[in-house]
Amino acid sequence: MAPLPPNSTPRFKCLYSNLSRQHDLQLRSSESPASIGTLIDAIFTAVTGAIAATTIDVVEFAPSGSDIFNPVTTGIEGNTYGISGHPNSDAATFWSVVGRTAGARRVRYYVFGMGGMGGDYRYVSGESGIADNFLAAFTLNAGDLQGIDGAVPVFKNYVNAGVNVHLQKALRP
């Protein structure tokens, strides 16, 4: 399959901070900033019981064909989620959802600062209510999202958990 340019679809980048680190959640979508704000709010609300205290710093937008992101107003800037001093969270830990578009393009979304890894670095449906809610935030709003090919993704019925090696090394003394 031929690669597609990263800027082949419009993209929103949500910059959020937790545990003294800034992360970004990049979403491909042609929806309005307000709709994306609602989706991002649903994602972070779903993981409130499992994520360290998190603040939405800014949401940026880059139109199709552009690599320049500019701030947009979504209505969630400054919102906070999560638990201050969450005992199991770490800036390098993540939960992710995975899917594919009808064009067979892979879609993956990560949220960092999560607590818990599941029994085998994966939460299958029914194993964790918070992980189920996290997955539902994506699956129920999949029509608002796109893959790199512009098609709507279909998500797998599990949530992956893990540690980002780059962040793990950066956090070491």
N, C-alpha and C positions, 0 to 999 in steps of 0.2 A: 504494500500500500504506500503510495507516494505521500511524503510528509506535507503538511499544510503549514503556512506561515502562522506564527503565534497570534498575529493581529488580524486573523481572518474573520473574527466576530467581535462585536462590541463586548467590552469587559468592565466589570466593576471590581475595585480593589478595596476591601475593608481592612483598614489598619487598626489593630487592637493591641492593648498592652496588658500583660499580666506577669507577675513574678519578675519585675524589673526588665522585661524584654518586650520588644514590639514585634508582632507577627502580622502576616497579612493573609486574608482569605480572598482568593480571586474567583469571581463568579462570571461566567459568560452568559449574557442575557441582553435581549432587546427591550426589556421592560423599563418602566419609568424608575427614576431614583426612589420615589416613594414606595413603589412595589418591592424594590430590592431592599429597602429599609425594613419593610414588614417581614420579608424572608430572613434577613440577617437576624432580626429580633427573634423570630421563631427558632432559629438555630441556637442562638445563645441562651434563650429562655429554656430550651429543651435540656441543656446540659448544666443548668445552674447548680444542681446538687453535686456535680462531679468536676467542676472546673474551679480553678483558683480565681480570686477576685479579678475581674476583667473589665476594662473600660474600652469602649469604642472611641478611637481617637479621631478618625476621619474616614470618609468613603470617597473614593476617587473613581472617575470614569474615563475610559479611552474608547473612542468610536472605532468602528471597523476600519482597518487600514492604517491605524495610527498606533504609535507606541508611547504617546504622550498622555499621561493621566492628569486630569484636573479635578480638584475637589468639587463635589456636588452635595446638595443638602437632601438627606434622606429622612431626617426626623429622629434618627437614633444616635447621632453624634453626642458623645458624653454619657450615654447610657452605661450602667454598670450591671454586671451579672456575676454569679458565682459566690464563693465562700471565702472570706478573708482568712488567711492562715490555713487553707485546706491541707490536712495532714498528708495526703498521698499525692498531691500534684507537684509537678516539676515543669520548668519552662521547656524542657526537651521532650516531654511526653505528649503524645497526640492520640486522637481518635480520628479515623477517616472512614468515608463511605466511598464505594467504588461502583461504577456503572459503565454501560456502553450505549452508544447511540445506534440507530438503525444502520448507519454507515460503518459500524464496527469500530468507531473511535472510542478510546478509553476516556473515562471521566473520573477524577478523584478529587475529593475535597478534604482538607485537613483542618483540624482545630487543635491548637497547642495549649498547654497548661492544664492538661486533664489529669485526673486521679483515677487509678485503676487500670488494669491491663487485661482483665478477663482471665479465665483459666488457661487459655492458650493463645493469648494476644488477639483474641477475637471474641466478640459478643454476638452469639447467634440470637435469633428472634426468641424472646421470652426469657433470656438469661439475665437481663438487666432492664428495668423499666426506664432508666435514664437513657441507656443506649437505644432502646426501642423508640423513645421520643426523639432522639437525635436523628435516627434514620427516617422517622416519619416526617420530620421537618423538611427533609430533602424529597422524599417520595411524594408527599402530598403537594409539593410545589414544583415538581419536576417540569411541568409545562412552562414555568417561568425561566428555566435554565436551558442552556445549549451546550453541546460539545464543540470541539474545535471546528467541526464540519457544519455547525449551525443546526444540527438535529437535536431533538429532545432526548435526554438520557433516560435509561431504565436502570434503576439501582439494584444491586444485589441485596439479599435480605440479611445482611450481617454488618457489623461495625468492626473495623480493624483497630487495634491499639498497638502502640509501640513507642520507641524512643528514637528521636532523630539524631543520627550519629554526629552530624555537623554541630548541632547545638550542644550535644553531650560533651564533645571535645572543647567547645568554646567556654563551657561552664566550669571546666576543671581548673583548679588553681595552678 
